[in-house]
Structure formats: structure tokens, C-alpha cells
Amino acid sequence: MQTFYNLESIPELTQDSVVTFGVFDGLHIGHQDVLETVRARADADELVSILFGFYPHPLTFLAPEKCPPVLMCLPKRIEILEQIGIDIAIFVNFNEQIASMPPNTFVNNVLLELCRAQHVIVGYACQFGKDREGNAAFLESMGEEAQFGVTVVPPTQLNGLPVHSTRIRQAIARGDLCLASQLLGRIYSLSGTIIRGDGRGRQLGFPTANIEPGEQLCPPNGVYAIRAKLTDRWLDGVVNIGIRPTFNGTKFQVESHFFEFDEVIYGKSVEIFFVEKIRSERKFSNMRALVQQIQRDITVAEEILSQQPNA
């Protein structure tokens, strides 16, 4: 898959395409339905499949105070798009140039001229262009005038309700990881860089890897059974999310302990998959009580993970 990160870097295409566009945060099962439709149409018509996306979220430019936390970092989105089979992914920074484009200008200049769209496929709730004046009906009308095809994919539903990113964020925020995973079509995960902590875990006998999650949405504070992907290796473990009240902490941390693993991995990237919550974070009266609880947490996590398919 070819990937481009600004309009100026996109080479002149030599083949017509099937295009979809949007934010695609989470690449949930609704997004997957749209993308599978794009890929299938491109394959049938022998065209190039293109996703034209925005990263970071447009609200970081339009209304930063309203911007939701991120469900999926950009490298993970690209990884999944490659798995789906999209030919070209374009992720541009939403800026004044794009924000001020009337919807017809966006269609003509970006979709038709730049991407050479012969067919455009969107979700039922798509909105685009200046002041979000464009929608699926507008796109269909332009398609009739400019002679390009338009397919509007109906809502994907789960438990009788449409699948969308807001619903996933709400599920994660209240700790319903089972629902979040069903909506995503995969176990919810965080990707981040391993940073130095204060060494407290090692002092207790449980060396930890602190992870910097950036703007990604974290589940509620607590202890979770996890699977972690470190480069090409899979590790089982537990993660504590929170402020470590036993140590009177105030700084939010994502702190993982990997089983039977004690290597120096500062600066490396890791992806943490949240399999199941074990307990909420709480304050212990002394270090001995904390160590005993960590040992129990590990035993519970090992039992949970033993029942999961191998990665």
C-alpha cells in the first residue's frame, strides 16, 4: 500500500480509482464495511482503491476543546488498511485550506482531479466541505451531474444500534471492553513508546514498562489482563492504569508488567491489547499488601489469558 501525508506529495495518478473519505478513527466494523465495499468495487472494475483520510481529527483544528480522544494511532490505521487491501492511503492534516473548501470544490479538486475518482463510496452519515454542507445526498447529486458513481453504505448495526466511533468511546470510558471489541471487530489496544518510570515496580519485584499513550483513549483506572506486541514478539502480562494511590501518586500512568520478561526496552514501541479487567485501582495500607495483591492479579491474569487463542 502506498501512503501519503499531504496533498503536495501525491504523484499524478495514471489510473482511475474508487475513493472513500473521512476520519476513520478506530476502523470499526462500520468502517470495515465501507472499505470492503471500496476494495470489492475497485477489484471488479480494475481500478485503484483509495482512502482519503484526515489525521489528526478535524476538530483539533476546528474546535480543539471538543476534540475526542483518539481510538487508534495512525501507524495502526495504516497496518489495518494494508490488511484490508486498500491500494493508496492519504492522510492529510485538516487545515484552513480544506476547512474553507465548499463541498463541490472538495469533490472536483480532491476526489475527481487529484484522486481520479470514477466511483465514490461513503457511509450514510458522511458530511464534508465548508461548514459540513456536503452530505451523501449532495454527493449523489454531483455524481449525476459529473458522471461519476456514488454508493452510500447503510449503517452497520450491533444490538439494534448503529456502529460509530462515539459509541465505542462511550463503551471504553465506562469499561465495557467486550462491547468495544465487538464494535471494533478486534480487541481494543493502545500503541505507545516505552518510557522510563521511577523503578518502583522493579523494587517490588515486578519490573514494569511505562507506556506513553499520547492522545489515545484509555480504559478506566484499574488492573487488566493484557497481551502485548513488542516488535515481532507477543507477551502476556498485566497493566495498571491510574495514579498509584498507594504511593500517593497524582500522575496518570500506564504501567505494564510482562510475564517472564526482564529486558531493557526503553524507546521501543509496543501495542497493548486489553483482554479483560481484573479489578479497579485502589490504595493499599502497606507494601506487603500491595505485593500480595499484585501476585493475585498475575494469577488471575494467567488464568484469563490461558483461555485466549494464541496470538
Secondary structure, 3 states (H helix, E strand, C coil): CEEECCHHHCCCCCCCEEEEEECCCCCCHHHHHHHHHHHHHHHHHCCEEEEEEECCCCHHHHCHHHCCCECCCHHHHHHHHHHHCCCEEEEECCCHHHHCCCHHHHHHHHHHHHCCEEEEEEECCCEECHHHCEEHHHHHHHHHHHCCEEEEECCCEECCEECCHHHHHHHHHCCCHHHHHHHHCCCCEEEEEEECCCCHHHHHCCCCEEEECCCECCCCCEEEEEEEEECCEEEEEEEEEECCHHHCCCCCEEEEEECCCCCCCCCCEEEEEEEEEEEECCCCCCHHHHHHHHHHHHHHHHHHHHCCCCC
